[in-house]
Structures are given as C-alpha cells and as structure tokens.
Amino acid sequence: MGFGQAISDGFANYFNFSGRASRPAYWYFVLFLVVGGILTGALDMALFGAESLGPVNGLFTLATLIPSLSVSVRRLHDIGRTGWWLLLLFIPLIGWIVLIYWHCQPTAQQSNAYGSAA
C-alpha cells in the first residue's frame, strides 16, 4: 500500500472501526497527519501570527480525528488486539510507549476475530 492509497483508505473508512489495517496503511496515515499538522500550523502562523490558537490547524485536527481513531483501532485488530486498548492513550508515557510498540508489530498472518489477513 502506498502513501496516497493509505490516505484514501483512511478517509474511505471514516467511521469503520471493524476490520484490519496493515502496518504501512497505519504509518502512512500517521505520516499524512504529521505533515498535514505541520503545514496547517505554518499556515496558521503566516495568516494569524504566533499568538493565535490556529483555526486552520484546528479544522484539520477535527476533520482527521475520527479517521485517525478508526485506523488505530483497525491496526490493533490487525495484531489481534481489541480496539479498547486504544484507551491506553490516557496513561501518559507508559500507555503511549505500549501503543507505539504494538503499532510497530508485524501483521498477524492468520485470520483472527477481526477478519482475515490482507
């Protein structure tokens, strides 16, 4: 899966919290979020100055919040874990490290409760 296909797949499955997302699909979408955040933040600084809260970046964040959650849940499904593990985000540092480690794990080649391997 390429960069463009991962972005289109992320938005095509906007509210799809079932199924699986491969490692490249997840990490390309994360790359899109990082690059988009940097670009919209720079645009906010150019348009509104450093003191602004950043409405352009805020709109980008709101538009990508649900797709980023759904691709994260589908990535956890891909390694055989339930999407509820995403609640580890509320545990600073330790929860984040665990989730990053799990998101880096290779795809489970066998079928699991969330579908067959892609």
Secondary structure, DSSP 8 states (H G I E B T S, - for coil): --HHHHHHHHHHTTT--SS---HHHHHHHHHHHHHHHHHHHHHHHHHH-TTS--HHHHHHHHHHHHHHHHHHHHHHHHTT--GGGGGGGGSTTHHHHHHHHHHTS----S-BTTB---
